[in-house]
Amino acid sequence: MKNTFKITGMTCAHCVAKVEKGIQELAGVDKVKVHLKKGTATVTYQEEQLSNETISQKIAEVGYQAEVV
């Protein structure tokens, strides 16, 4: 499955790296692409292993707010 999350609070490349690293730590993630200017993260993952809620929670854990768009 592939979903895009709107992320608020990112201001720099360090923020992007922090979000990407956090999401990549989750089991079942295949690919992550975070866009600073768009304020989004596109995540490709195994639906049977991971949910949108879990991804959003992980983004919150690293310090940002997220919602599926």
N, C-alpha and C positions, 0 to 999 in steps of 0.2 A: 504494500500500500504506500501511497505517496500523498503527503499533506503539507500544506503551508501554514505556518504559525506567524501571527503578527506579534512582534516583540517590542515592548516599550522599555525605554531606559538605556538603550545602547548608544554610546557616544563616540567610540573609537575602535581601532583595530584590536585592542586588548579585549574589549567587550565581546567582539565577534569571536575571538579565539576562545574565550572563557565559555561562551554558549556552545560553540562547536565541540569543545572538549567534553563538556558536561553531557551533551546528548550522545556523543560517541561512546561514552562509558556504559550506556544502557544496552543490555542484551537484546539482540534482534534488530539493531539499527544497521542498515546497509550503506546509507549515504546521507551526508548532511551538507547543506550549503547555506551559509548565513550571509545575508546581504545587509550591510550597514545602512546604505542610503535608503533602501526600501523598508528597512526595519522588519525584515522577515527571515524566517528559517524554513527551508524546504527539506523535509525529512522523508527518506524512503526507508521503510521498515517492514518487518515480518508481523503482519496483523495478529497472528496467533500467539506471538510472544510479547507484544507491546500494544499499548493503547494511547490515544491522543491525550488522555488525562495524565498518564504517567510521564509523557514527554513534557507536557505543560508544567507538571510538578517539578521535574528536573530543572527546567528553565527557571522556575521560581527559586529553587534551591541555590542556584548560582547567582541570584540577585536581580532577576528581571521578571516582568509580567508577560504572559503569553496567552493567546487565544487562537483557536483554529479559524482560518478564513476560508 
